[in-house]
């Protein structure tokens, strides 16, 4: 069962200072970054078990070995949806249309201007009913969820 409080506490603890137990993915030019690795760490800190032997793996072993869904926003998005649809163990999520359906510990995925999902953040607070997020790349704690440099947003309710 997903412990939203633990996930949010982890996000706030490591939002500005990445956990040294995990590889950090810097931004190279206009690509890369640590957002998905950070969100995966938050989900795992919230009690979601890692899964290896699956057609939607999500795991982290050490500084040099991890699944693509652990570190890539587009892959994590589809991993959560596939695992939910098939009711598999591990991380699962359902995309919702309304902000009102979101809770602490849920995720927001962001599309770039070309329509590809390239960023994800975790909801760590609400202000006037609107989500406040914490993210990596850049490392920011409790900021508004709106991003003017992004396209469509996908609201992901974690169901694990």
Buried (B, 14 or more C-beta within 10 A) or exposed (E): EBBBEBBBBBBBBBBEEBEEEBBBBEEEEEEBBBBBBBBBBBBBBBEBEBBEEBEBBBBBEEEEEBBEBBBBBBBBBBBBBBBBEEEBEBBBBBBBEEBEEBEBBBBBBBBBEEEEBBBBBBBBBBEEEEBBBBBBBEBEBEBEBEBEEBBEBBBBBBBB
